[in-house]
Amino acid sequence: MLISLVLVAAAVAGGLALHHSTDHSAGTADAAAGTPSVDLAARAAAVDQVLKRRAQAVLNGNAKEFLADVDPGDTELVSRQQTLYTNLRQFGFAKLAYQQLGQQYDDGITQKYGPSTYLVAVAMTYQISGIDLVPVRAMLGYTFTQRPNGTWMLVSDSDLDKRLPRGSHQEAWDEGLVLVKRAPRVLVVVDKGQEALADRLVTMSVSAVKAVTKSWPGGWNGSGVVIALDSKIVRGADYSQPKNAEDALAMATFVYRTLPGEVTGAGERADSYVVVNPRNRDKVDARTLAHEFTHVATAPYGPYAPRWLVEGAATYIEFLPMDGAKPLALAQYRQDVRTKYLAKAKSLPADATFFDQAGSSYPLSWLALDYLFNRFGGTEVGTLYRELAALGTTQPQRDRIMTEHLGMTEAGLFRALKAAAAA
């Protein structure tokens, strides 16, 4: 097997990287793939038209056109594609397009479908009306074959799944029939028939969006997308893993304006969608969603902020007063954290062990942000976060940025927390 477009998983949920190897000569297919000579330009143009028709069919509400290029002899594929169309229509796309990224080669798949087999990685560019501030991109893979009349039809939508990066072809619309409910700046996805769950999540999401918009420095004009399906693996959130299944309530999964490897190695983050753990749905409340929406608000800043700042900021916003949530006794909690965790700690929580020691990492991170907000104010904290997220690639860089904004390094901040507790 020879792959011309190598797909490499990135270290973030839903992330991927694209690396191109040498292109094959124009006008002929690769001999190793066992395919005959073809007009590559004509094939690319024909498949582009298929992809364009499918996107337009979703936007225009034309199910017949969406299925017109699907192999009618494969009833399971037709059924999946019908479900996909029904799901996609509910999201209300302002923009939708599919783009070929690169041909893949697999002798086994060619033997299965015939010598004209065309296996290709595809980028899906979309913008959900009222939700995505900019068009964003996801990834999937299609297998096409040529009909006797020269046109091309889709014969598989899953042959590439095992080679695609984490989170690919695991979008909410890929997971069986769904129900989508909306409110201003809120979109909730549940399995079809779960109206009560959807209504509850919409109410909590509205409260959480309002809270983050009000409390995050500089405000936030994004939206809260909450995916709460029975499926344990959605958008790279894997709740089949024992620790995640037991402990996690929800997680924010990145959405990209450019795929990693297209413009930058890590890709340009646009937003995040929140995926709820199906096992712990009953434990999710407005505060949980405010925590995750804070991650959504800060996702575009970059990936390099220290974990104590990322989680501390989200927990700080989570604990503030908000509609539909009882006020918390923060003064008592501050003292409890100082006594129970800060007294035993030797530093701020480290990135490498943050989640292994989550029981102490989260309270200490909240304490650090509580101190920063109260001493320096929200504007300075927001600016610090942005700069660390964009440029804090090394410890010297982090220390430089911290010193410029706060007059202290991370180690100095920890000493300040100790001094405040002793005062």
VEXDREN-2710 file (C-alpha; in Angstrom, 1 decimal):
% VEXDREN-2710
k/r/px/py/pz
1/MET/0.0/0.0/0.0
2/LEU/1.3/3.4/-1.0
3/ILE/-0.3/6.6/0.5
4/SER/0.4/9.9/-1.2
5/LEU/-1.2/11.9/1.5
6/VAL/0.0/10.8/5.0
7/LEU/-2.4/11.7/7.8
8/VAL/-0.8/12.2/11.2
9/ALA/-2.8/12.7/14.4
10/ALA/-2.0/15.8/16.4
11/ALA/-1.9/15.8/20.2
12/VAL/-5.3/17.5/20.6
13/ALA/-8.8/16.2/20.2
14/GLY/-10.1/16.5/16.7
15/GLY/-6.6/17.6/15.5
16/LEU/-4.7/16.4/12.4
17/ALA/-1.8/17.2/10.3
18/LEU/-1.3/16.9/6.6
19/HIS/2.0/16.0/5.0
20/HIS/2.3/15.6/1.2
21/SER/4.8/13.2/-0.5
22/THR/5.9/13.4/-4.1
23/ASP/3.0/13.8/-6.5
24/HIS/2.5/11.1/-9.2
25/SER/2.9/12.1/-12.8
26/ALA/-0.1/13.8/-14.3
27/GLY/-2.2/11.8/-16.7
28/THR/-1.7/8.3/-15.3
29/ALA/-2.6/6.5/-12.1
30/ASP/0.1/4.7/-10.1
31/ALA/1.0/1.3/-11.4
32/ALA/1.4/-0.1/-7.9
33/ALA/-2.2/0.7/-7.2
34/GLY/-3.2/-1.7/-10.0
35/THR/-5.3/0.9/-11.8
36/PRO/-5.4/1.6/-15.5
37/SER/-4.3/4.8/-17.1
38/VAL/-6.8/7.6/-16.4
39/ASP/-7.2/11.2/-17.2
40/LEU/-6.5/12.6/-13.7
41/ALA/-7.7/16.1/-14.5
42/ALA/-11.0/14.9/-15.9
43/ARG/-11.5/12.6/-12.9
44/ALA/-10.7/15.4/-10.4
45/ALA/-13.1/17.7/-12.2
46/ALA/-15.9/15.1/-12.3
47/VAL/-15.5/14.2/-8.6
48/ASP/-15.4/17.9/-7.8
49/GLN/-18.8/18.2/-9.4
50/VAL/-20.1/15.3/-7.3
51/LEU/-18.9/16.9/-4.1
52/LYS/-20.4/20.3/-5.2
53/ARG/-23.8/18.7/-6.0
54/ARG/-23.8/17.0/-2.5
55/ALA/-23.1/20.3/-0.7
56/GLN/-25.6/22.2/-2.7
57/ALA/-28.2/19.5/-2.1
58/VAL/-27.8/20.0/1.7
59/LEU/-28.0/23.8/1.4
60/ASN/-31.1/23.6/-0.9
61/GLY/-32.9/20.8/0.8
62/ASN/-32.7/18.3/-2.1
63/ALA/-32.4/14.7/-0.7
64/LYS/-32.7/13.2/-4.2
65/GLU/-29.8/15.2/-5.5
66/PHE/-27.7/14.3/-2.4
67/LEU/-28.2/10.6/-3.0
68/ALA/-28.0/10.7/-6.8
69/ASP/-24.3/9.9/-6.8
70/VAL/-24.4/7.2/-4.1
71/ASP/-24.1/3.5/-5.2
72/PRO/-27.8/2.4/-5.3
73/GLY/-26.8/-1.3/-5.0
74/ASP/-25.4/-0.8/-1.5
75/THR/-28.5/-0.4/0.6
76/GLU/-26.5/0.1/3.9
77/LEU/-24.5/2.9/2.3
78/VAL/-27.7/4.5/1.0
79/SER/-29.3/4.3/4.4
80/ARG/-26.2/5.9/6.1
81/GLN/-26.2/8.6/3.5
82/GLN/-29.9/9.3/4.0
83/THR/-29.3/9.6/7.7
84/LEU/-26.4/11.9/7.1
85/TYR/-28.5/14.1/4.9
86/THR/-31.3/14.3/7.4
87/ASN/-28.8/15.2/10.1
88/LEU/-27.0/17.8/8.1
89/ARG/-30.2/19.6/7.2
90/GLN/-30.9/20.2/10.9
91/PHE/-27.7/22.2/11.5
92/GLY/-28.6/25.1/9.3
93/PHE/-25.4/25.7/7.4
94/ALA/-24.7/29.1/6.0
95/LYS/-21.9/27.6/4.0
96/LEU/-21.0/24.1/3.1
97/ALA/-18.4/22.7/0.6
98/TYR/-16.3/19.6/0.1
99/GLN/-12.8/19.7/-1.3
100/GLN/-10.5/16.9/-2.5
101/LEU/-7.2/16.8/-0.5
102/GLY/-5.3/13.9/-2.0
103/GLN/-5.6/10.5/-3.5
104/GLN/-5.0/7.4/-1.4
105/TYR/-3.9/4.0/-2.7
106/ASP/-4.9/0.6/-1.3
107/ASP/-4.7/-2.6/-3.3
108/GLY/-7.3/-4.4/-1.2
109/ILE/-9.9/-1.6/-1.7
110/THR/-9.1/-1.6/-5.5
111/GLN/-9.7/-5.3/-5.7
112/LYS/-13.0/-4.9/-3.8
113/TYR/-14.4/-2.1/-6.0
114/GLY/-12.6/-2.6/-9.3
115/PRO/-9.8/-1.0/-11.4
116/SER/-11.4/2.5/-11.5
117/THR/-11.4/2.8/-7.7
118/TYR/-10.6/6.3/-6.5
119/LEU/-9.9/6.7/-2.7
120/VAL/-9.6/10.3/-1.7
121/ALA/-9.3/12.3/1.5
122/VAL/-11.8/15.1/1.6
123/ALA/-12.0/18.4/3.6
124/MET/-15.4/19.5/4.7
125/THR/-15.7/23.3/5.0
126/TYR/-18.8/24.6/6.8
127/GLN/-20.2/27.4/8.8
128/ILE/-23.3/26.9/11.0
129/SER/-25.5/29.9/10.7
130/GLY/-25.5/31.9/14.0
131/ILE/-22.9/29.6/15.6
132/ASP/-19.6/29.5/13.7
133/LEU/-18.1/33.0/13.5
134/VAL/-15.9/31.9/10.5
135/PRO/-16.0/28.9/8.2
136/VAL/-14.3/25.9/9.7
137/ARG/-12.9/22.6/8.4
138/ALA/-13.2/18.9/9.2
139/MET/-12.0/15.8/7.4
140/LEU/-13.4/12.5/6.0
141/GLY/-12.6/10.1/3.2
142/TYR/-14.6/8.8/0.2
143/THR/-14.2/6.0/-2.2
144/PHE/-15.5/6.5/-5.8
145/THR/-15.7/4.2/-8.8
146/GLN/-16.5/5.1/-12.4
147/ARG/-19.8/4.1/-14.0
148/PRO/-20.0/2.6/-17.5
149/ASN/-21.3/6.0/-18.7
150/GLY/-18.2/7.7/-17.4
151/THR/-19.7/9.4/-14.4
152/TRP/-18.5/8.7/-10.8
153/MET/-20.4/7.4/-7.8
154/LEU/-19.7/7.1/-4.1
155/VAL/-19.2/3.4/-3.1
156/SER/-17.9/3.9/0.5
157/ASP/-17.7/6.6/3.1
158/SER/-15.6/4.7/5.6
159/ASP/-12.7/3.0/3.9
160/LEU/-10.3/5.8/5.1
161/ASP/-11.7/6.0/8.7
162/LYS/-8.9/4.0/10.3
163/ARG/-6.2/6.1/8.6
164/LEU/-7.8/9.5/9.4
165/PRO/-6.6/11.5/12.4
166/ARG/-8.4/11.4/15.7
167/GLY/-11.8/12.8/15.6
168/SER/-12.2/12.7/11.8
169/HIS/-15.6/11.4/10.5
170/GLN/-16.9/11.5/14.1
171/GLU/-18.9/14.6/13.9
172/ALA/-22.3/14.8/15.5
173/TRP/-24.0/14.3/12.1
174/ASP/-22.0/11.1/11.6
175/GLU/-23.5/9.3/14.7
176/GLY/-27.0/8.1/13.7
177/LEU/-30.2/10.1/13.7
178/VAL/-29.9/13.2/15.9
179/LEU/-32.1/16.0/17.1
180/VAL/-30.8/19.6/16.9
181/LYS/-32.2/22.4/19.1
182/ARG/-31.3/26.0/19.1
183/ALA/-31.4/29.2/21.1
184/PRO/-29.5/32.5/20.4
185/ARG/-25.8/31.6/20.4
186/VAL/-26.6/28.0/21.4
187/LEU/-26.9/24.7/19.5
188/VAL/-27.5/21.4/21.3
189/VAL/-27.3/18.0/19.6
190/VAL/-28.9/14.8/21.2
191/ASP/-30.1/11.5/19.8
192/LYS/-33.4/11.6/18.1
193/GLY/-36.3/11.3/20.5
194/GLN/-34.5/12.9/23.5
195/GLU/-36.4/16.2/23.5
196/ALA/-36.4/16.6/27.3
197/LEU/-32.6/16.3/27.5
198/ALA/-32.2/18.8/24.6
199/ASP/-34.5/21.3/26.3
200/ARG/-32.6/21.0/29.6
201/LEU/-29.3/21.5/27.9
202/VAL/-30.5/24.5/25.9
203/THR/-31.7/26.2/29.1
204/MET/-28.4/25.6/30.9
205/SER/-26.4/26.5/27.8
206/VAL/-28.1/29.9/27.5
207/SER/-27.2/30.6/31.1
208/ALA/-23.6/29.5/30.7
209/VAL/-23.1/31.6/27.5
210/LYS/-24.5/34.6/29.2
211/ALA/-22.1/34.1/32.2
212/VAL/-19.0/33.7/30.1
213/THR/-19.9/36.7/27.9
214/LYS/-20.3/38.8/31.0
215/SER/-17.3/37.6/33.0
216/TRP/-14.6/36.8/30.5
217/PRO/-12.2/39.8/30.1
218/GLY/-13.1/41.7/27.0
219/GLY/-16.3/39.7/26.6
220/TRP/-17.0/36.8/24.2
221/ASN/-19.2/36.9/21.1
222/GLY/-19.0/33.2/20.2
223/SER/-21.5/30.4/20.7
224/GLY/-22.0/27.3/22.8
225/VAL/-22.3/24.0/20.9
226/VAL/-23.2/21.1/23.2
227/ILE/-23.1/17.5/21.8
228/ALA/-24.7/15.0/24.2
229/LEU/-25.1/11.7/22.3
230/ASP/-25.3/8.1/23.4
231/SER/-22.1/7.5/21.4
232/LYS/-19.0/7.3/23.5
233/ILE/-16.7/8.6/20.8
234/VAL/-17.5/11.9/19.2
235/ARG/-15.1/14.5/17.7
236/GLY/-12.1/12.8/19.4
237/ALA/-13.7/12.9/22.8
238/ASP/-13.3/9.2/23.8
239/TYR/-15.5/8.2/26.8
240/SER/-14.8/4.5/26.2
241/GLN/-11.5/5.0/28.1
242/PRO/-12.1/4.0/31.7
243/LYS/-10.8/7.1/33.4
244/ASN/-12.7/9.5/31.0
245/ALA/-15.8/7.4/31.3
246/GLU/-15.8/7.5/35.1
247/ASP/-14.5/11.0/35.9
248/ALA/-15.1/13.4/33.0
249/LEU/-18.3/15.3/32.7
250/ALA/-17.6/17.1/29.4
251/MET/-14.7/18.3/27.2
252/ALA/-14.2/21.0/24.6
253/THR/-13.0/19.7/21.3
254/PHE/-11.2/22.0/18.9
255/VAL/-12.7/23.2/15.7
256/TYR/-10.2/24.5/13.0
257/ARG/-10.4/27.3/10.5
258/THR/-7.5/25.6/8.7
259/LEU/-6.5/22.0/9.0
260/PRO/-3.2/21.4/10.8
261/GLY/-0.5/21.3/8.2
262/GLU/-2.3/23.5/5.7
263/VAL/-1.1/26.9/7.0
264/THR/0.6/26.1/10.2
265/GLY/1.8/22.8/11.8
266/ALA/-0.8/22.9/14.5
267/GLY/-3.6/24.4/12.5
268/GLU/-5.5/27.6/13.2
269/ARG/-8.1/27.1/15.9
270/ALA/-11.4/28.8/15.4
271/ASP/-13.6/27.5/18.2
272/SER/-14.5/24.4/20.2
273/TYR/-17.6/22.2/20.5
274/VAL/-18.4/20.7/23.9
275/VAL/-19.0/16.9/24.0
276/VAL/-20.8/15.6/27.1
277/ASN/-19.9/12.2/28.6
278/PRO/-23.1/10.0/28.1
279/ARG/-22.4/8.3/31.4
280/ASN/-22.5/11.6/33.4
281/ARG/-25.1/13.6/31.5
282/ASP/-27.2/14.0/34.7
283/LYS/-24.3/15.6/36.5
284/VAL/-23.9/18.4/33.9
285/ASP/-25.2/21.8/35.0
286/ALA/-24.9/25.4/33.9
287/ARG/-21.6/25.8/35.8
288/THR/-20.1/22.8/34.0
289/LEU/-21.0/24.3/30.7
290/ALA/-19.7/27.7/31.7
291/HIS/-16.3/26.0/32.4
292/GLU/-16.3/24.4/29.0
293/PHE/-17.5/27.5/27.2
294/THR/-14.6/29.4/28.8
295/HIS/-12.4/26.9/26.9
296/VAL/-14.4/27.7/23.8
297/ALA/-13.8/31.4/24.3
298/THR/-10.1/31.0/24.7
299/ALA/-9.5/28.3/22.0
300/PRO/-8.6/30.8/19.3
301/TYR/-5.8/32.3/21.3
302/GLY/-3.4/29.3/20.8
303/PRO/-2.2/26.1/22.4
304/TYR/0.7/27.2/24.6
305/ALA/-0.8/28.6/27.8
306/PRO/0.2/26.6/30.9
307/ARG/-2.4/24.1/32.0
308/TRP/-2.9/25.8/35.4
309/LEU/-3.9/29.0/33.5
310/VAL/-6.2/27.2/31.1
311/GLU/-8.1/25.2/33.7
312/GLY/-7.8/27.9/36.4
313/ALA/-9.5/30.5/34.2
314/ALA/-12.3/28.1/33.3
315/THR/-12.9/27.2/36.9
316/TYR/-12.8/30.8/38.0
317/ILE/-15.5/31.7/35.5
318/GLU/-17.5/28.5/36.5
319/PHE/-17.6/29.6/40.1
320/LEU/-18.9/33.1/39.6
321/PRO/-22.5/34.0/40.1
322/MET/-24.8/33.1/37.2
323/ASP/-28.4/32.7/36.3
324/GLY/-29.9/29.3/37.3
325/ALA/-27.1/28.4/39.7
326/LYS/-26.9/28.8/43.5
327/PRO/-24.1/31.2/44.7
328/LEU/-21.0/29.5/46.0
329/ALA/-19.3/30.2/49.3
330/LEU/-16.0/31.3/47.7
331/ALA/-14.4/32.9/50.8
332/GLN/-14.7/29.6/52.6
333/TYR/-13.5/27.6/49.5
334/ARG/-10.5/29.9/49.2
335/GLN/-9.5/29.2/52.8
336/ASP/-10.1/25.5/52.3
337/VAL/-7.8/25.4/49.2
338/ARG/-5.1/27.2/51.1
339/THR/-5.3/24.8/54.0
340/LYS/-5.8/21.6/52.2
341/TYR/-3.7/22.0/49.0
342/LEU/-1.5/25.1/49.0
343/ALA/0.1/24.2/52.3
344/LYS/1.3/20.9/50.9
345/ALA/2.2/22.1/47.4
346/LYS/5.7/23.0/46.2
347/SER/4.8/24.8/42.9
348/LEU/1.9/25.5/40.6
349/PRO/0.5/22.4/39.0
350/ALA/2.8/21.2/36.2
351/ASP/1.5/20.5/32.7
352/ALA/2.8/17.0/32.6
353/THR/1.1/15.8/35.8
354/PHE/-1.9/18.1/35.9
355/PHE/-4.6/15.6/35.2
356/ASP/-2.8/12.8/37.1
357/GLN/-3.2/15.0/40.2
358/ALA/-6.5/16.6/39.2
359/GLY/-7.8/16.5/42.8
360/SER/-5.3/19.2/43.8
361/SER/-4.5/20.7/40.4
362/TYR/-7.9/22.2/39.8
363/PRO/-8.3/23.9/43.3
364/LEU/-4.8/25.3/43.1
365/SER/-5.3/26.6/39.6
366/TRP/-8.5/28.3/40.7
367/LEU/-6.7/29.9/43.6
368/ALA/-4.0/31.2/41.3
369/LEU/-6.6/32.8/39.0
370/ASP/-8.6/34.1/41.9
371/TYR/-5.4/35.9/43.1
372/LEU/-4.6/37.2/39.6
373/PHE/-8.1/38.6/39.0
374/ASN/-8.3/40.3/42.3
375/ARG/-4.8/41.8/42.3
376/PHE/-4.4/42.7/38.6
377/GLY/-7.9/42.8/37.2
378/GLY/-9.6/41.0/34.4
379/THR/-8.0/43.1/31.5
380/GLU/-4.5/42.2/32.5
381/VAL/-5.4/38.5/33.1
382/GLY/-7.0/38.3/29.7
383/THR/-4.0/39.9/28.0
384/LEU/-1.7/37.6/29.8
385/TYR/-3.7/34.6/28.7
386/ARG/-3.7/35.7/25.1
387/GLU/0.1/36.2/25.0
388/LEU/0.9/33.0/26.8
389/ALA/-1.4/31.0/24.6
390/ALA/0.2/32.4/21.5
391/LEU/3.9/32.6/22.5
392/GLY/4.5/30.6/25.7
393/THR/6.2/27.7/23.9
394/THR/9.0/27.3/26.4
395/GLN/9.5/27.9/30.1
396/PRO/11.8/30.9/29.5
397/GLN/9.2/32.4/27.2
398/ARG/6.5/31.9/29.8
399/ASP/8.7/33.5/32.5
400/ARG/9.4/36.5/30.2
401/ILE/5.7/37.0/29.5
402/MET/4.7/36.6/33.1
403/THR/7.4/39.1/34.2
404/GLU/6.3/41.6/31.6
405/HIS/2.7/41.6/32.7
406/LEU/2.9/40.7/36.4
407/GLY/6.4/41.5/37.5
408/MET/6.8/37.8/38.5
409/THR/7.4/34.4/37.0
410/GLU/5.3/31.3/37.6
411/ALA/7.5/30.5/40.6
412/GLY/7.0/34.0/41.8
413/LEU/3.3/33.7/41.5
414/PHE/3.4/30.5/43.7
415/ARG/5.4/32.4/46.3
416/ALA/2.8/35.2/46.2
417/LEU/0.0/32.7/46.8
418/LYS/1.9/31.4/49.8
419/ALA/2.4/34.9/51.1
420/ALA/-1.3/35.8/50.7
421/ALA/-2.3/32.7/52.6
422/ALA/0.0/33.6/55.5
423/ALA/-1.1/37.2/55.7
END
